[in-house]
Amino acid sequence: MSDKAETGDLGENMAAVFLEKKGYEIVARNYRFRKAEIDIIVRRDDWLLFVEVKTRKSNAYGEPEKFVGIKKANQIFLAAEEFIFSNDWNGHVRFDVVSVTLGEEPEIVHFEDAIN
């Protein structure tokens, strides 16, 4: 496994634990539809959140959340639409980003309604 993949996996695992501590239930991880992937799908009450996790070892090249571009957003929307349809979801939907910066003291920031 590449260093980049290991960093991404570590960040996703940290984000999943973080979201569970906030009271969210993990519904799916690494949900794929065609070429699109959603890192984490969580649920709480009548809300379904599609979460993109961005992990960096440092902020030397910018904050992780700044690296969610329009192409990635469109892929997330496509996969989310399929998930909603195939699971007959009728509740609220939100698209969030969890930013993970690794280091001596890792930092995790949850940006609600960050992709629109």
N, C-alpha and C positions, 0 to 999 in steps of 0.2 A: 504494500500500500504506500502511495506517495506521501510525502510530508504534508502537502496541501490537503489531501484526502483525510489524513489523520487529524489535522487541525480542524477541518470541517466537521468530522464525526464527533470530536471532543466538544466543539461548540454546540452542536445539535443536542448532544446528551446533556450538557449543562443547561441549555435552554428548556429542554423537556422537564428536567427536575425543577427549574425555576417556575415554569408555568403550573406544574402540579402543586407546588407550594402556594401559589396564588389561588388555588381552588379549581383549576381547570382539569378536566378529564381528557387524557390523550385518546383520541379516536383513531388516528392513523399517523404513521411516520413514513416518510419517503414515498408518499402516494404518487403513483405515476399514471399518466394518461398520454398516450402517444409519446412525443418527445418532452412533454412537460412534467415537472416534478414539484410537489409541494412538500416542504421539509417536515412540517408538523401540522396536524389538524387537531384542534382541541374544541371541547364543548363545555359550556357552563350555562345552566338553566336553558333558556330558549335561544342561546347564541352559539353559533358555529364559527370558529376562527380559523382562517387559513394563514399559517405563519411561515414567513421566510426568515431563515436564520442566516446571519452574516457574521463570520468569525475572522478575526485578524489577530496576529501575534502582537501587534502594536498599532498605534495610530499614526505611525510615521508617514503613511501615504494617504491619510484621511480616515475618518470614522467609518466603521464597517457598513453602517446603514446607508451610506452614500453610494454604495455599489449595487443598489437594486435599480436597474435601468428599465426602460419602457419595454424592451424585448422580454425580459424576465417577467415583468408585471403581466404582459399579455399571455405568457405561458401559464402563469398562475391562475389567471382568470379562466382560461380554457379548461384547465384541469379541475378547477373549483366548480365550474358549471357542470361538468360531467359527474363529479362527486355528488353535488346537490341533486341532480336529476336521478342518478342511479340509486340514491339513498332516500328519495322522496322527502327531502328536507323542506319544511315549511316555516322554519323559524327565521331569526335574524342571522345575517352574515356580515363578517368583518374581515378585512385583510390587514394583518399586522406584520411588523418586522421586529425580530429580537436581535439586538446587536451584542456580540460577545467579543470583548477585547481580553486576550490572554495576557499573562504577565505574573509578577509576584503576587499581585492582588487582582484577580480577574474581575472585570466589570461587565455586568449584564444590564442592558437597558431595553425595556419593552416599549415600543412605539405603536400605540393603538391607531387603527384606521390610517395606516401609513401608506398604503398602496390604493390609489383610486384613479 
